[in-house]
């Protein structure tokens, strides 16, 4: 099992330049609400790019409840080049921080 970060620990690391948060939920769920700054990659997309991608030193994966993100983290530990790989414990179900919606980003762009 991959190491886990709590939602609070994840939130604290978002400001770090060498930290990447990857939301592996489907694009529709991501658009409905995601952690600001999180990148959206499905498991299928991750499988296609894992070996070619230059990962930041620290990567955390986020899913619906914290199970699929463990699978993604193990996958990147095995095939990627990140130094530290985590799963966010409890996924979006446990996230109590800021949420960004695709419509919020679109609205902000029209100001």
C-alpha positions in Angstrom: 0.0 0.0 0.0 1.2 3.5 -0.9 1.8 6.1 1.7 -1.1 8.5 2.3 -1.4 12.2 2.9 -4.4 13.5 4.8 -6.5 16.2 3.1 -4.9 18.8 5.4 -1.4 17.7 4.6 -2.3 17.8 0.9 -3.7 21.3 1.2 -0.5 22.5 2.9 1.7 21.1 0.2 -0.2 22.6 -2.7 2.0 25.8 -2.5 5.2 23.8 -3.0 6.7 24.1 -6.5 7.8 20.5 -6.5 4.4 19.1 -5.6 1.8 17.9 -8.1 -1.7 16.8 -7.2 -3.4 14.6 -9.8 -7.1 14.1 -9.7 -7.8 10.7 -11.4 -11.6 11.0 -11.4 -13.5 11.2 -14.7 -13.4 14.6 -16.4 -17.1 15.3 -15.6 -16.5 14.9 -11.9 -13.4 17.0 -12.1 -15.3 19.8 -13.8 -18.1 19.6 -11.2 -15.6 20.3 -8.5 -11.9 19.8 -7.9 -9.0 20.9 -5.7 -7.6 24.2 -7.1 -4.4 23.4 -8.9 -5.1 19.7 -9.3 -4.4 18.2 -12.7 -6.9 15.8 -14.2 -5.6 12.6 -15.6 -7.7 9.4 -15.8 -6.1 6.1 -15.0 -6.0 5.3 -18.7 -4.2 8.5 -19.5 -1.8 7.9 -16.7 -1.0 4.5 -18.0 -0.1 6.0 -21.4 2.2 8.7 -20.1 3.7 7.4 -16.9 7.1 6.4 -18.2 7.6 9.4 -20.5 6.5 12.1 -18.1 8.9 14.1 -16.0 7.2 14.0 -12.6 7.8 16.6 -9.9 9.6 15.3 -6.9 6.4 14.8 -4.9 3.1 13.6 -6.5 -0.2 12.8 -4.8 -3.2 11.2 -6.4 -6.8 12.0 -5.5 -9.9 10.0 -6.4 -13.4 9.6 -5.1 -12.8 7.7 -1.9 -9.1 7.0 -1.7 -8.9 3.6 -3.3 -8.2 4.2 -7.0 -5.6 6.8 -6.0 -3.7 4.1 -4.2 -3.6 2.1 -7.4 -2.3 5.1 -9.3 0.3 5.9 -6.7 1.6 2.3 -6.8 1.7 2.5 -10.6 3.8 5.7 -10.6 6.1 4.3 -7.9 6.8 1.4 -10.1 7.0 3.1 -13.5 7.5 6.8 -12.9 10.4 8.8 -11.7 8.9 10.8 -8.8 10.8 10.7 -5.5 7.7 10.6 -3.2 4.3 9.3 -4.3 1.2 9.5 -2.2 -2.5 8.8 -2.2 -4.8 11.3 -0.6 -6.6 9.5 2.2 -10.4 9.5 1.8 -10.3 11.1 -1.6 -12.8 13.9 -2.4 -15.2 12.4 0.1 -12.9 13.6 2.9 -11.7 16.8 1.2 -12.9 19.8 3.2 -10.7 22.5 1.6 -11.4 24.8 -1.3 -13.1 23.5 -4.3 -12.9 24.9 -7.8 -15.5 24.3 -10.6 -14.9 24.5 -14.3 -17.6 27.1 -14.6 -15.7 29.2 -11.9 -12.6 29.2 -14.1 -14.6 30.1 -17.2 -16.4 32.9 -15.4 -13.1 34.3 -14.0 -11.7 34.4 -17.6 -14.4 36.6 -18.8 -13.8 39.4 -16.3 
